[in-house]
Amino acid sequence: MGGGSRVLLPAANGAGNVVCYHVADVAVPCVFFQHTDMPEEMRVEAMELCVTACEKYATNNESAAKMIKETMDKKFGSSWHVVIGEGFGFEITHEVKNLLYMFFGGSLAVCVWKCS
């Protein structure tokens, strides 16, 4: 999402942050961070990757998850796991500073974590 401006706002419910992008004066769907313990640089890269994958494969969550996983494995080493969808619960074990749980464009949840 190069060339755009990023705005970080506290979420209305206080549970996380909302990030909105404006690219060429066009608002891009906001991202709500439910939880993350990633360092800032990794979090930004992972979030941008998730947005790109979800936009590219808007009707195919499996392909979006595959794109995210393969890119994270290459960039940050294996073993990354990705779940994308609506209305799911989860309980996971993850490596410290390697978890991102966010919502994209409203109700589409994306959970990315590393666990070797």
C-alpha positions as a printed Julia matrix, in Angstrom:
116×3 Matrix{Float64}:
   0.0     0.0    0.0
   2.89    2.29  -0.78
   2.26    5.96  -1.24
  -0.71    6.15   1.1
  -1.05    7.78   4.46
  -1.82    5.69   7.51
  -3.91    6.94  10.43
  -3.96    5.07  13.75
  -6.97    5.76  15.94
  -8.09    4.19  19.22
 -11.1     1.92  18.76
 -14.39    3.13  20.15
 -14.61    0.18  22.55
 -11.04    0.64  23.82
 -10.13   -2.96  22.92
  -7.66   -2.17  20.17
  -6.76    0.27  17.44
  -8.3     1.11  14.1
  -5.96    1.82  11.2
  -7.35    3.59   8.16
  -5.47    4.15   4.93
  -5.99    6.88   2.42
  -4.39    6.17  -0.94
  -4.72    8.84  -3.64
  -7.61   10.43  -1.73
  -9.49    7.12  -1.61
 -10.31    5.61   1.78
  -9.29    1.96   2.07
 -11.31   -0.29   4.41
 -10.22    0.13   8.01
  -8.35   -2.48   9.96
  -9.25   -3.09  13.6
  -6.54   -4.67  15.74
  -8.15   -6.93  18.3
  -4.78   -8.06  19.68
  -1.15   -8.08  18.66
   2.16   -8.52  20.41
   4.29   -8.08  17.27
   6.99   -5.43  17.13
   5.86   -2.32  15.23
   7.75   -3.02  11.99
   6.57   -6.64  11.79
   3.0    -5.65  12.7
   2.84   -3.04   9.93
   4.24   -5.47   7.34
   1.89   -8.26   8.43
  -1.13   -5.96   8.47
  -0.37   -4.62   5.0
   0.14   -8.17   3.73
  -3.21   -9.24   5.21
  -5.01   -6.3    3.6
  -3.38   -7.01   0.23
  -4.23  -10.72   0.36
  -7.83  -10.14   1.48
  -8.37   -7.61  -1.3
  -6.7    -9.79  -3.96
  -8.65  -12.91  -2.94
 -11.86  -11.24  -1.74
 -13.94  -14.34  -2.54
 -11.38  -16.99  -1.57
 -10.2   -16.93   2.06
  -8.14  -20.1    1.55
  -6.03  -18.46  -1.18
  -5.63  -15.31   0.92
  -4.48  -17.38   3.91
  -2.02  -19.29   1.72
  -0.55  -16.06   0.37
  -0.13  -14.64   3.88
   1.41  -17.84   5.28
   3.89  -18.31   2.44
   4.99  -14.66   2.56
   5.38  -14.67   6.36
   7.36  -17.95   6.18
   9.77  -16.38   3.65
  10.08  -13.04   5.42
  10.14  -14.13   9.09
  11.02  -17.86   8.97
   8.65  -20.8    9.29
   6.15  -21.91  10.85
   3.38  -19.34  10.42
  -0.32  -20.2   10.58
  -3.26  -18.17   9.26
  -7.02  -18.32   9.77
  -9.36  -16.01   7.85
 -13.14  -15.9    8.14
 -16.19  -14.69  10.0
 -17.72  -15.98  13.21
 -15.03  -18.3   14.56
 -13.45  -18.79  17.94
  -9.96  -20.07  18.63
  -7.44  -20.9   21.3
  -3.82  -21.12  20.17
  -0.29  -21.41  21.43
   2.1   -18.97  19.78
   5.63  -17.71  20.06
   5.97  -14.44  21.97
   5.86  -11.34  19.74
   4.45  -13.36  16.83
   0.66  -12.91  16.99
  -1.67  -10.64  15.03
  -5.46  -10.83  15.38
  -7.31   -8.21  13.34
 -10.53   -7.44  11.52
 -10.56   -6.14   7.96
 -13.39   -4.22   6.31
 -15.81   -4.87   9.15
 -16.4    -8.52  10.04
 -13.61  -10.45   8.28
 -11.23  -11.7   10.95
  -7.59  -12.57  10.27
  -5.44  -14.36  12.81
  -1.74  -14.83  12.03
   0.64  -16.54  14.45
   3.95  -18.35  14.55
   4.36  -21.63  16.39
   7.26  -23.98  15.64
